[in-house]
Amino acid sequence: IQESERFQKTVEVAKDTAKTVTERTTQGIEIAKQKTQALRETAGEVWQRGGGTISKVRASVGSMSWRGNARETLDMAAREEQWRNIRVQGAEEIGVPARTEHTSAYHVSKGATLRWTFRVKEHDIGFGLRMRVQDWGGAREEEVLPVERYDCCDTIAGSWVADEDRTVVLAFDNRYSRLRSKTVAYIVGTEKAPGPMPVEPAGDTAAAASEPVPAA
């Protein structure tokens, strides 16, 4: 009888322990879900605050395309006016091997605009935007624009205004492709924040107002 009671107590302790572990695991999963959701909401807010835009333009490539010059592939001569005041920080044709991604980071000052345009040569490529933030134990990257796949028929253009000094990471994602490497032409640059509007001196305004009106 005593052995039976001991066995029963052992079973009950084991059940209680399992229940406690299950509850803690469930709580941990819920906390992780909440943190993930919070990160997504924060990322969406950062994109919206910066007035983020992204557009697709369906256009054929010229005869000089895909020869190692991103400017020619993307026909930047036709966009010269749009990019006149933009400081180009990267212009490349790159290969993104299968099951990998290519990232490049840029510092964007508060109020400055980050602009980019790109095109993939064949098939499609994933593209997304992240921001690098300092945390305990080092830096981490938070999603600003979720990765979306764009096909080879479109030239993609986008922009985003930094709500504060940021390190922004552009990611060309080919991790979903098991075999195909992708060729991407891209250009990225920054545009300074617009300066304050000039204000007319008060003295000139006053003098103009005090000038006598000639008689009719």
C-alpha positions as CSV (number, residue, x, y, z in Angstrom):
1,I,0.0,0.0,0.0
2,Q,2.8,2.4,0.9
3,E,4.6,1.7,-2.4
4,S,1.3,2.4,-4.2
5,E,0.9,5.7,-2.4
6,R,4.5,6.7,-3.2
7,F,4.0,5.8,-6.8
8,Q,0.8,7.8,-6.9
9,K,2.5,10.9,-5.4
10,T,5.3,10.6,-7.9
11,V,2.8,10.5,-10.7
12,E,1.0,13.6,-9.3
13,V,4.3,15.5,-8.9
14,A,5.3,14.6,-12.5
15,K,1.9,15.8,-13.7
16,D,2.2,19.1,-11.8
17,T,5.7,19.6,-13.2
18,A,4.5,18.9,-16.7
19,K,1.6,21.3,-16.3
20,T,4.0,24.0,-15.0
21,V,6.4,23.5,-17.9
22,T,3.5,23.6,-20.4
23,E,2.1,26.8,-18.9
24,R,5.5,28.4,-19.0
25,T,6.0,27.3,-22.6
26,T,2.6,28.7,-23.6
27,Q,3.4,32.0,-21.9
28,G,6.8,32.1,-23.7
29,I,5.1,31.5,-27.0
30,E,2.5,34.2,-26.3
31,I,5.2,36.7,-25.3
32,A,7.2,35.9,-28.5
33,K,4.0,36.4,-30.6
34,Q,3.4,39.8,-28.9
35,K,6.9,40.9,-29.5
36,T,6.8,39.9,-33.1
37,Q,3.5,41.7,-33.6
38,A,4.9,44.8,-31.8
39,L,8.0,44.8,-34.2
40,R,5.7,44.6,-37.2
41,E,3.6,47.5,-36.0
42,T,6.7,49.5,-35.3
43,A,8.1,48.8,-38.7
44,G,4.8,49.8,-40.4
45,E,4.7,53.0,-38.4
46,V,8.3,53.9,-39.4
47,W,7.5,53.3,-43.1
48,Q,4.3,55.4,-42.8
49,R,6.0,58.2,-40.9
50,G,8.6,58.4,-43.6
51,G,6.0,58.6,-46.3
52,G,7.4,55.5,-47.9
53,T,6.5,54.9,-51.6
54,I,7.3,52.1,-54.1
55,S,6.2,51.9,-57.7
56,K,6.5,49.6,-60.7
57,V,7.1,50.8,-64.2
58,R,6.8,48.2,-67.0
59,A,9.4,49.0,-69.6
60,S,11.7,47.1,-72.0
61,V,15.5,47.3,-71.6
62,G,17.7,48.9,-74.2
63,S,20.4,47.3,-76.3
64,M,23.2,48.5,-73.9
65,S,21.6,46.8,-70.9
66,W,23.1,44.1,-68.7
67,R,26.7,44.9,-69.7
68,G,27.9,45.7,-66.2
69,N,26.7,49.4,-66.1
70,A,23.7,49.9,-63.8
71,R,23.1,53.4,-65.1
72,E,22.6,52.2,-68.7
73,T,20.6,49.2,-67.7
74,L,18.2,51.3,-65.7
75,D,18.2,54.1,-68.4
76,M,19.1,56.8,-65.9
77,A,19.5,59.3,-68.6
78,A,15.7,59.4,-68.9
79,R,15.5,60.0,-65.1
80,E,18.2,62.7,-65.0
81,E,15.8,65.4,-63.8
82,Q,14.4,63.2,-61.0
83,W,17.9,62.4,-59.7
84,R,19.5,65.9,-60.2
85,N,19.8,66.7,-56.5
86,I,20.4,63.2,-55.3
87,R,23.8,62.0,-54.1
88,V,24.3,58.6,-55.6
89,Q,25.7,56.2,-53.0
90,G,25.6,52.9,-54.9
91,A,25.2,51.9,-58.6
92,E,25.9,48.3,-59.4
93,E,25.0,45.2,-61.4
94,I,25.3,42.3,-58.9
95,G,24.7,38.6,-58.9
96,V,22.7,37.2,-56.0
97,P,23.4,33.4,-55.7
98,A,20.6,31.0,-55.0
99,R,19.7,30.6,-51.3
100,T,21.4,33.9,-50.4
101,E,20.6,37.6,-50.1
102,H,22.6,40.7,-50.9
103,T,22.4,43.6,-48.4
104,S,23.9,47.1,-48.4
105,A,23.6,49.7,-45.6
106,Y,23.3,53.5,-45.9
107,H,23.3,56.2,-43.3
108,V,20.3,58.6,-43.8
109,S,20.2,61.8,-41.8
110,K,16.9,63.0,-40.2
111,G,14.7,64.6,-42.9
112,A,16.8,63.3,-45.8
113,T,15.2,61.1,-48.5
114,L,16.5,57.7,-49.4
115,R,15.7,56.8,-53.1
116,W,16.3,53.6,-55.0
117,T,15.6,52.0,-58.3
118,F,16.3,48.5,-59.4
119,R,15.5,45.7,-61.9
120,V,16.2,42.0,-62.1
121,K,17.4,40.5,-65.3
122,E,15.4,37.3,-65.3
123,H,12.6,35.7,-63.3
124,D,12.1,37.6,-60.0
125,I,13.9,38.9,-56.9
126,G,12.7,39.7,-53.3
127,F,13.3,43.2,-52.1
128,G,12.8,44.7,-48.6
129,L,14.0,47.5,-46.4
130,R,15.3,47.3,-42.8
131,M,16.8,49.6,-40.2
132,R,19.7,48.8,-38.0
133,V,19.3,49.6,-34.4
134,Q,21.6,49.2,-31.4
135,D,20.5,46.8,-28.7
136,W,22.0,45.1,-25.7
137,G,24.6,42.7,-27.0
138,G,25.0,44.5,-30.4
139,A,23.0,45.7,-33.4
140,R,19.9,44.1,-34.8
141,E,17.8,44.8,-37.9
142,E,14.1,45.6,-37.8
143,E,11.9,45.3,-40.9
144,V,10.6,48.6,-42.4
145,L,9.3,47.3,-45.7
146,P,8.5,43.6,-45.8
147,V,10.2,41.6,-48.6
148,E,8.1,41.3,-51.7
149,R,9.0,39.6,-55.0
150,Y,9.3,41.7,-58.2
151,D,9.5,40.2,-61.6
152,C,11.9,41.0,-64.5
153,C,9.3,43.0,-66.6
154,D,9.3,46.0,-64.2
155,T,11.7,48.7,-63.1
156,I,11.1,49.4,-59.4
157,A,11.5,52.8,-57.8
158,G,11.0,53.8,-54.2
159,S,11.7,56.5,-51.6
160,W,11.5,57.0,-47.8
161,V,12.2,60.0,-45.6
162,A,14.1,59.3,-42.4
163,D,12.2,60.3,-39.3
164,E,15.5,60.4,-37.4
165,D,19.1,59.5,-38.1
166,R,18.9,56.0,-39.4
167,T,21.1,53.2,-40.8
168,V,19.0,51.7,-43.5
169,V,19.6,48.3,-45.1
170,L,18.5,47.4,-48.6
171,A,18.0,43.7,-49.1
172,F,17.8,41.7,-52.4
173,D,16.5,38.4,-51.3
174,N,17.0,35.2,-53.3
175,R,16.9,32.7,-50.5
176,Y,13.7,31.2,-51.8
177,S,15.5,30.1,-55.0
178,R,17.1,26.7,-54.8
179,L,19.1,26.7,-58.0
180,R,18.9,30.1,-59.9
181,S,21.3,32.9,-59.3
182,K,19.7,36.4,-60.1
183,T,21.3,39.4,-61.7
184,V,20.1,42.8,-60.4
185,A,20.9,46.3,-61.4
186,Y,20.3,48.9,-58.8
187,I,21.0,52.6,-57.9
188,V,20.5,54.1,-54.5
189,G,21.1,57.7,-53.3
190,T,20.1,60.3,-50.7
191,E,18.6,63.7,-51.1
192,K,19.2,66.3,-48.4
193,A,16.3,67.6,-46.3
194,P,14.7,70.7,-47.8
195,G,15.9,73.9,-46.1
196,P,13.7,76.5,-44.6
197,M,11.9,78.9,-46.9
198,P,13.6,82.3,-47.2
199,V,11.9,85.1,-45.2
200,E,11.8,88.6,-46.6
201,P,13.4,91.2,-44.3
202,A,10.8,93.2,-42.3
203,G,12.4,96.5,-43.2
204,D,11.9,96.0,-46.9
205,T,8.2,95.2,-46.3
206,A,7.7,98.2,-44.1
207,A,9.4,100.5,-46.6
208,A,7.3,99.2,-49.4
209,A,4.1,99.7,-47.4
210,S,5.1,103.3,-46.5
211,E,5.8,104.4,-50.1
212,P,3.3,107.1,-51.1
213,V,0.7,106.1,-53.7
214,P,0.9,108.5,-56.8
215,A,-2.1,110.6,-57.4
216,A,-4.4,109.6,-60.2
